[in-house]
């Protein structure tokens, strides 16, 4: 029974033993892109057979993270297709059917060894060159299994409920070869593969069996996953062969490396201040389009110098033959650059609407039109949309003034100049940036002072800080009444 190779069907199959990490999101993205590029189908399958490490809200985190990134699945939990159900915990009958077939054909066997007996075997046989002996063709003859016990003894033990596992029978002397879409031709010697457990003593399937059975029954044509699964591939191919099924096309993605080298593990990522979970990027305020764009280029290239892509643009050009083999370093500064680019392409009205509730909580009732003006003015100075929350001076008069700026910019004549400028602004007929600038330069000329002698104290007076947007743009948005009030208050307070 063979899997069809067309049309393309791919799957993302996370385990709800933790929240979705960025490596998992990249895997999901590449699967999604191949499906969209080819007009194929993208499935989500929840591999929830590991009940010992199960995290209650991990599945919801996976669903939320994929939705946030824009990676909608065609089949999966809540979006049933003809390949369901999509939780491995309710697919036991399929795994048992496969196991029965393997046992009947002599491709698998039952083993009764306790963990202590297996450990004793390893202690007995270990050498300097083989420190952890495997349960395989060399050792199974000395163990307690259906290959070494009489058939009636095996039947008696099983019927008595004695704990046992089912193992795949792997014979030495074979070459296990396949063509990886990323790595090319790969060969393993079957003698280096252990007799893997297919069903655990609790009756649940192992990852390897469930993965192969589900990929076959769900008609998966391409398996795209991380490099860490490359060593498991010969086990999977042996299972496909034992069951008489055709294997899908395998693609093993390059490792994501730490900026200092080595795999980007949770530990070294935390040391370097790099978030590892998708939810951490969401909570930090990253634009989903920026993270997706960044991750797409973390192992794949478009064949030219382009860097900026939206999802549809990526789907239009994505191909597995442009995925590299070498590990790629994670660069948080580069991600920040992507975030700034994406943010500046958004409409100020959109950002303002997104922040409206938080602004109201922080500053009382904020006029939506005014908030949109503020966002538009500050876009070039923002790395995240929520940076607007930091610009308090747009929403209330300064409570304090930057001490270093006061020491550097507030001179003996600053109070007088600021008061004079407030008088001139109050008397202006209009409230345009050009009028404000003319009034300031006329004052500077009449006082025999440079324009900077007034500009810096004025900025400090209206905002409390030394840096910010163009001064006259700032004054225009704040409005005449607010500006004049703040100028006179600063003159009184700073003297």
C-alpha positions in Angstrom: 0.0 0.0 0.0 1.8 3.2 -1.1 1.4 6.8 -0.2 0.6 9.1 -3.1 3.4 11.6 -4.0 1.0 14.1 -5.5 -0.5 16.4 -4.5 1.8 17.5 -1.7 0.6 16.8 1.9 2.7 17.9 4.8 2.2 18.0 8.5 3.4 19.8 11.6 3.3 17.4 14.5 4.2 19.0 17.8 4.0 17.3 21.2 2.1 19.1 23.9 4.9 18.6 26.4 5.8 22.2 26.4 5.0 25.5 24.7 5.9 26.0 21.1 9.5 27.2 20.6 10.9 29.1 17.7 12.6 26.1 16.1 9.2 24.4 16.0 7.6 27.5 14.5 10.3 27.5 11.7 9.5 23.8 11.0 5.8 24.6 10.8 6.5 27.6 8.6 8.6 25.5 6.1 5.8 22.9 5.9 3.2 25.6 5.4 5.2 27.3 2.7 5.7 24.1 0.7 2.0 23.3 0.9 1.1 26.8 -0.3 3.8 26.8 -3.0 2.5 23.6 -4.5 -1.2 24.0 -3.8 -1.0 21.2 -1.3 -2.4 20.5 2.2 -1.0 21.5 5.5 -2.0 19.3 8.5 -1.6 19.8 12.2 -1.3 16.6 14.3 -1.0 16.6 18.1 1.4 13.9 19.2 0.2 13.5 22.7 1.2 9.9 23.6 3.8 11.1 26.2 1.5 11.5 29.2 4.3 11.7 31.7 5.4 15.1 30.4 2.0 16.4 29.3 1.5 20.2 29.8 -2.2 21.1 30.2 -2.3 24.3 28.2 0.5 23.4 25.7 -1.9 22.5 22.9 -3.7 25.8 23.2 -0.4 27.6 23.1 0.5 25.7 19.9 -2.8 26.7 18.3 -2.6 30.3 19.4 1.0 30.6 18.2 0.3 29.2 14.7 -2.7 31.5 14.4 -0.7 34.5 15.6 2.0 33.7 12.9 -0.7 33.4 10.2 0.0 29.7 9.6 -3.6 28.4 9.2 -3.8 24.6 8.8 -6.1 22.8 6.3 -6.7 19.8 8.5 -6.3 19.3 12.2 -8.0 19.7 15.6 -11.2 21.6 15.1 -10.8 21.5 11.4 -11.5 17.9 10.6 -10.7 16.2 7.3 -10.8 12.6 6.1 -7.5 11.8 7.8 -8.6 12.4 11.4 -8.7 12.2 14.3 -5.7 14.4 14.7 -4.7 13.5 18.3 -2.5 10.4 18.6 -4.0 9.6 22.0 -7.2 8.5 20.2 -5.7 6.7 17.3 -4.6 3.5 19.3 -6.5 1.2 17.0 -4.4 2.1 14.0 -1.2 1.5 15.9 -2.4 -1.9 17.2 -3.4 -3.0 13.7 0.1 -2.2 12.5 1.7 -4.0 15.5 -0.5 -7.1 14.9 0.7 -7.2 11.2 4.3 -6.8 12.2 4.1 -9.6 14.9 2.2 -11.9 12.5 4.9 -11.4 9.8 7.8 -12.0 12.2 8.9 -8.4 11.8 8.5 -7.6 15.4 8.7 -9.5 18.7 7.6 -9.3 22.3 10.1 -8.6 25.1 9.6 -9.1 28.8 12.9 -7.7 30.1 12.6 -5.4 33.1 14.6 -2.1 33.1 16.9 -3.7 35.7 17.6 -6.6 33.4 18.4 -4.3 30.5 20.7 -2.3 32.7 22.4 -5.5 33.9 23.0 -6.5 30.3 24.6 -3.1 29.5 26.8 -3.3 32.5 27.9 -6.8 31.6 28.7 -6.1 28.0 30.0 -2.5 28.0 33.5 -1.8 26.8 35.5 1.3 26.2 34.5 1.3 22.5 30.9 0.4 23.3 30.0 2.1 26.6 26.2 1.7 26.2 25.4 -1.6 24.5 22.1 -1.6 22.6 19.2 -4.1 22.7 19.8 -5.4 19.1 20.8 -8.4 17.0 24.0 -8.9 19.1 22.3 -8.9 22.5 18.6 -10.0 22.0 19.6 -13.7 22.1 20.5 -13.4 25.7 17.4 -11.5 26.8 13.9 -12.5 27.8 11.7 -12.2 24.7 9.6 -14.2 22.2 12.7 -15.1 20.2 14.3 -16.9 23.1 11.2 -18.3 24.9 8.8 -21.1 23.8 5.6 -19.8 22.1 3.4 -21.3 24.9 5.5 -19.5 27.5 5.1 -16.2 25.7 1.3 -16.7 25.4 1.0 -17.5 29.1 3.0 -14.5 30.2 1.0 -12.1 27.9 -2.4 -13.6 29.1 -1.3 -13.3 32.7 -0.8 -9.5 32.1 2.9 -9.6 32.6 4.5 -6.3 31.5 6.1 -6.4 28.1 7.0 -4.2 25.1 7.0 -4.9 21.4 10.3 -4.4 19.5 11.1 -4.1 15.8 13.3 -7.0 14.6 16.3 -5.3 12.9 18.7 -7.6 11.0 22.3 -6.5 10.4 24.0 -6.4 7.0 21.7 -4.0 5.2 22.2 -0.5 3.9 19.4 1.8 4.8 19.5 4.5 2.1 17.3 7.5 1.2 17.5 10.8 -0.5 17.0 13.7 1.8 15.7 16.8 0.0 18.1 19.0 1.9 21.1 16.7 2.5 21.1 14.5 -0.6 21.9 10.8 -0.5 22.2 9.4 3.1 23.0 5.8 4.1 23.0 4.1 7.5 24.1 0.5 8.3 21.3 -1.5 9.8 23.7 -3.0 12.2 23.9 0.4 13.9 20.2 0.5 14.6 18.7 -1.0 17.8 15.6 -3.1 18.0 13.5 -0.1 18.8 10.5 -0.3 21.1 7.3 0.1 19.2 4.8 -0.3 22.0 5.7 0.6 25.6 4.7 -1.5 28.6 1.8 0.9 29.3 0.3 -0.1 26.0 0.9 3.2 24.3 2.9 3.4 21.0 6.3 5.0 20.9 6.9 8.1 18.9 8.5 6.1 16.1 5.6 3.7 15.5 2.8 6.4 15.8 4.7 8.8 13.6 5.1 6.3 10.7 1.6 4.9 10.9 0.0 8.4 11.1 2.2 9.8 8.2 1.1 6.8 6.1 -2.6 6.9 6.9 -2.7 10.7 6.5 -1.0 10.3 3.1 1.9 12.6 4.0 4.2 13.0 1.0 6.9 15.2 2.6 8.3 15.1 6.1 10.1 18.3 7.0 11.6 18.4 10.4 14.7 19.4 12.4 18.1 17.9 12.0 17.9 16.2 15.4 15.5 13.6 13.8 17.9 12.6 11.1 19.3 9.7 13.3 15.7 8.4 13.7 15.1 8.2 10.0 16.6 4.7 9.4 14.3 3.4 12.1 11.3 4.9 10.3 12.4 3.6 6.9 12.8 0.1 8.4 9.2 0.4 9.7 7.9 1.5 6.3 9.6 -1.4 4.7 8.4 -3.9 7.3 4.8 -2.7 6.9 5.1 -2.7 3.1 4.5 1.0 2.7 6.3 3.7 0.7 8.3 6.2 2.7 7.7 10.0 2.2 10.3 12.4 1.0 12.4 13.4 4.1 13.9 16.9 4.6 16.0 17.6 7.7 16.4 21.3 8.5 19.7 22.8 9.7 20.2 23.5 13.3 19.5 27.0 14.7 22.7 28.0 16.4 23.5 30.2 19.4 25.3 33.5 18.5 28.3 32.1 20.3 28.1 28.8 18.5 26.5 25.4 19.3 22.8 24.6 19.2 20.5 27.3 20.5 19.4 25.4 23.6 17.0 26.8 26.2 19.9 27.2 28.7 22.3 29.1 26.5 19.5 31.2 24.9 18.4 32.4 28.3 22.0 33.3 29.2 22.2 35.5 26.1 18.7 37.1 26.6 17.2 35.3 23.6 13.6 34.2 24.0 13.1 30.6 22.9 9.3 30.3 23.1 6.9 31.8 20.5 4.7 33.2 23.3 7.7 35.2 24.6 8.0 37.0 21.3 4.2 37.6 21.3 4.4 39.0 24.8 7.5 41.2 24.0 5.5 42.9 21.2 7.2 41.5 18.1 5.3 41.7 14.9 4.3 38.2 13.7 5.3 39.1 10.1 8.8 40.1 11.3 9.4 36.9 13.2 8.1 34.8 10.3 10.3 36.7 7.8 13.3 36.3 10.0 12.7 32.5 10.6 12.2 31.9 6.9 15.7 33.1 6.2 17.2 31.1 9.0 18.2 28.2 6.9 16.6 29.1 3.5 17.5 31.7 0.9 15.5 33.1 -2.1 18.5 32.9 -4.4 19.0 36.6 -4.6 19.6 39.6 -2.2 16.0 40.1 -1.1 15.3 40.0 2.6 11.9 41.4 3.1 9.0 39.1 2.4 5.4 38.7 3.6 3.9 35.2 3.9 2.4 35.2 0.4 5.7 36.4 -1.0 7.6 33.6 0.7 5.1 31.0 -0.5 5.6 32.2 -4.1 9.3 31.5 -4.1 9.9 28.8 -1.4 11.6 25.6 -2.4 13.4 22.9 -0.4 16.4 22.9 -2.7 17.3 26.3 -1.3 17.4 25.1 2.3 21.0 24.8 3.4 22.7 22.1 5.4 24.9 24.2 7.7 23.6 25.5 11.0 22.5 29.1 11.1 23.2 31.5 13.9 20.3 33.3 15.6 20.8 37.1 15.5 18.4 39.0 17.8 19.6 42.3 16.3 18.6 41.2 12.8 15.2 40.2 14.1 14.9 43.7 15.7 15.7 45.2 12.3 13.0 43.1 10.6 10.6 44.2 13.3 11.3 47.9 12.7 10.7 47.4 8.9 7.4 45.6 9.4 6.2 48.1 12.0 6.9 51.1 9.7 4.9 49.5 7.0 1.8 49.4 9.2 -0.8 52.2 9.1 -0.7 54.5 12.2 -4.4 54.1 12.6 -4.0 50.3 12.8 -1.3 50.6 15.5 -3.3 53.2 17.4 -6.4 50.9 17.4 -4.3 48.0 18.7 -3.0 50.1 21.6 -6.2 52.1 22.4 -7.3 50.0 25.4 -3.8 50.0 27.0 -3.4 53.7 26.4 -6.8 54.4 28.1 -5.7 52.2 31.1 -2.4 54.2 31.4 -3.6 57.7 30.6 -7.3 57.8 31.0 -9.5 58.4 28.0 -7.2 59.1 25.0 -8.7 60.6 21.9 -8.2 58.0 19.1 -7.4 60.7 16.5 -4.8 62.2 18.7 -3.3 58.8 19.4 -3.0 58.1 15.7 -1.2 61.4 15.3 1.3 60.5 18.0 1.9 57.1 16.4 2.5 58.6 13.0 5.0 61.1 14.4 6.9 58.5 16.4 6.9 55.6 13.9 10.6 56.2 13.0 11.6 56.0 16.6 9.7 52.8 17.5 11.1 49.3 17.6 7.8 47.9 18.9 4.2 49.2 18.7 4.0 49.3 22.5 6.9 51.8 22.6 4.2 54.5 22.3 3.3 53.6 25.9 6.7 55.0 27.0 6.1 58.5 25.5 4.2 59.8 28.5 4.8 63.5 27.6 2.3 63.3 24.8 -0.4 62.6 27.4 0.5 64.5 30.5 2.7 67.4 31.6 6.2 66.3 32.8 6.5 65.5 36.5 10.3 65.6 36.4 13.0 66.9 34.0 16.0 64.8 33.0 18.7 65.9 35.4 21.6 65.5 33.0 19.8 67.4 30.3 19.0 70.2 32.8 22.7 70.4 33.8 23.7 70.5 30.1 21.0 72.5 28.4 19.3 74.8 31.0 21.4 77.9 31.2 21.0 81.1 33.3 19.0 82.8 30.6 16.9 79.8 29.7 13.9 80.7 31.9 13.7 84.1 30.3 14.0 82.8 26.8 11.4 80.1 27.4 8.9 82.6 28.8 9.5 84.9 25.9 8.9 82.1 23.4 5.7 81.1 25.3 4.5 84.7 24.8 5.2 84.7 21.1 3.5 81.3 20.6 0.5 82.5 22.5 0.2 85.5 20.2 0.6 83.5 16.9 -2.4 83.6 14.6 -2.0 80.1 13.2 -0.4 76.9 14.7 1.7 75.6 11.9 5.3 74.3 12.3 6.7 77.0 10.0 5.1 79.8 12.2 6.6 78.3 15.4 10.0 78.0 13.8 9.9 81.6 12.5 8.9 82.8 16.0 11.8 81.0 17.6 14.4 82.2 15.1 13.1 85.8 15.4 13.4 85.6 19.2 16.9 84.2 18.9 17.9 87.0 16.6 16.4 89.7 18.9 18.2 88.2 21.9 21.5 87.7 20.1 21.4 84.0 20.9 21.8 81.0 18.7 18.6 79.0 17.9 20.0 76.0 19.8 20.0 78.2 22.9 16.2 78.2 22.8 15.4 74.9 21.1 17.0 72.6 23.7 15.4 74.3 26.8 12.0 74.4 25.0 12.2 70.6 24.2 13.2 69.9 27.8 10.3 72.1 29.1 7.6 70.5 27.0 8.7 66.8 27.3 11.0 66.5 30.3 13.7 64.8 28.2 16.5 65.8 25.8 15.6 63.6 22.8 12.6 63.1 20.7 10.9 63.9 17.4 11.4 67.2 15.5 10.6 70.0 17.9 8.1 71.9 15.9 6.3 68.6 15.0 6.1 67.9 18.7 4.8 71.4 19.5 2.2 71.1 16.7 0.7 67.9 18.1 0.8 69.0 21.7 -1.3 72.1 20.9 -0.9 75.7 21.8 -2.5 75.6 25.2 -0.4 72.7 26.4 2.8 74.0 25.0 2.4 77.5 26.5 1.4 76.0 29.9 4.4 73.6 30.0 6.9 76.3 28.9 5.8 78.7 31.7 5.7 75.9 34.3 9.3 74.8 33.4 10.5 78.4 33.6 9.0 78.7 37.1 10.3 75.3 38.3 13.8 75.3 36.8 14.4 79.1 37.2 
